[in-house]
Amino acid sequence: MVDSLRGRLLFWYTSILVLVILVFGGAVCYLFWRSLLTGLDEDLRRRAQTIAAALQADAGDTFDLDVPEELMRYFQAQGGVRRYYVIWDAAGKLVDRSDPDLVVPSAAAASSRSRLGIREVSVAADRGAIVLVGQEIADLRRDVWLLGGTVAGAALAALALSLVGGWFLARRALAPIVRISRTAEAMSHGDLSARIAIDRTETELGQVALALNHAFDRLHESLDRQRRFTADASHELRTPLATLSVEVEWALARVRTAAEYRQTLDTCQRAATRMSAVIEGLLTLARADAGSVALRRVPVCLDQVAHEAVALLQPLAGRRNVNLAVTGGGVSVTGDPDLLREVVTNLVSNAIHYNHDAGRVEVAVWREQLFACLQVADTGIGIASEDLPRVFERFYRADKARARVAGGAGLGLAVTRWIVERHGGQITCTSEVGRGTRFLVRLAQEAAAS
C-alpha cells in the first residue's frame, strides 16, 4: 500500500499526526507533573514555616519545639503516604526529627529537591536552624500516569478516526487521478472520445484534468485530420491511377491507330501530372510538419515575384481567356524568394482555374505601415460563406461552389498558408458567390525589409 500515492500520503499524514500527538501528550503530562510538584512544594513550605515558627531557641544551644497537634497528625502515616520533618542547627547538628529511624542528609535553607521518590522542602528558622519537610510522591506519579493513559487513549481514538478520515479524504482528493488513469486506459484501447469527468475545476487536480481534456480534444482532432488526410490522399491518387490503368488496358487490348495511341498517352500524361502534384504537395507538407524545410532569408522584391508568377501563368490564363494584371510596386521583404513565388503562383493559379470566361485576376502589392501586403483578387465563381473557414485545409474543396478541376490536388492553399506563416505573416480570404474571391497576404514586421 505504501507504494501507492494514496498509501504514501496516508503514511506521512499518520506519521505527522502521531508526532503531533506525542509532542502534545508529552507537553500536557509534563506541565501537569510540574503543576503537581509546585502545589506540593507550596504545601510543604507552608508546613515547614509553621514548624520554624514553633521552634524557639533557649539560652544555651538547645531549642524548644512545640509542634501543633494537627501538624503532628499530618506527619503520621496516612493512606500509606510517608511524611516527615527534620531540624538541624546552624552547625548542621541534628536537633529533632519526626521519625527516630529516619536518616536524611542535611539541606540548605530555602531549597527544594527530589530524592529517592520523595519531595523535600527546607526553610530557615531561628539562629540559623534549618527545618526540612518531606513527602513521598508516588501518588503524584500515579496521577501523572493516569493522565498519560487518558491522553494516550484519547490519542489512539483520535488517530483511528483521523486514519479513517484521512483515507476517505485521500481517496476523494485523488479521485481525479483515478479518472485520468481510466480515461487514458480507455484512449489507449481506441476510445478517443473518452474524457475525464470533472466535478470541480478550482482545485489543482481539477485544473490538470481540464488541461488534459483539452489536450485529448486536440489529439482527437489531430487524429481525425490525419485520417481524413490519409483518406483524401488515397482518393486523390486513386483517380489518376485508375485513369492510367484504364487507358493502358484499352491501348493494349488491340492494335490502335497513332492518333489513338497519342490520345491515350496524353491522358496518361495528365494523370501522371496530377499524381506528381499530389505527391509534391504531400512531400512539402510532410517536410513542413517535420520542420525540416530550410528557409532562406534574403531581400526579395515582392512586386517582382508577382510579375514572375503572372508571366509564368500567362499561357494558362490565355487558354482560359482570363486577363492578368499586377499593380503596385516598390515593396521589399526579407524571405525565401522561391517559397514566396510559390505563394503567388498558387493564388493566381486558383484564381484562373475558378474564374469566369473573360474574367480578370488582379495582383496588388503595397505597404501598410510596417506590413508588406499582397492581394490576389478575381472575378470568379466565389466561395460560399460556410466554406470559407475550411479553404486552407488539406484536400478540402467546396464542391458545391467550385467545380473539380483536372490536375488540382487540393493542397495548394494549405502549402500557401504554411509558407506565409513560416515567414511570420498571415493570409485571409474573403469571397462572395458569383462575384469573386480575394486572398490577402500580410507579412509580419520582422519579415518586411526597410
Buried (B, 14 or more C-beta within 10 A) or exposed (E): EEEEEBEEBBEEBBEEBEEEBEEEBEEBBEEBBEEBBEEBBEBBBEBBBBBBEBBEBEEEEEBEBEBEEEBEEBBEEEEEEBBBBBBBBBEEEEBBBBBEEEEBEEBEBEEBBEEEEBBBBBBBBBEEBBBBBBBBBEBBEEBBEEBBEEBBEEBEEEBEEBBEEBBEBBEEBBBBBEBBEEBBEBBEEEEBEBBBEBEEEEEEBBBBBBEBBEEBEEEBEEEEEEEBBEEBBEEBBEBBBEBBEBBEEEBEEEEBEEEEEEBBEEBBEBBBEBBEBBBEBBEBBEEBEEEEBEEEEEEBBBBBBBBBBBEBBBEBBEEBEBEBEBEBEEBBBBBBBEBBBBBBBBBBBBBBBBBBEEBBBBBBBBBEEEBBBBBBBBBBBBBEEEBBEEBBBBBBBBEEBBEEEEBBBBBBBBBBBBBBEBBBBBBEBBBEBEEBBBBBBBBBEEBBBE
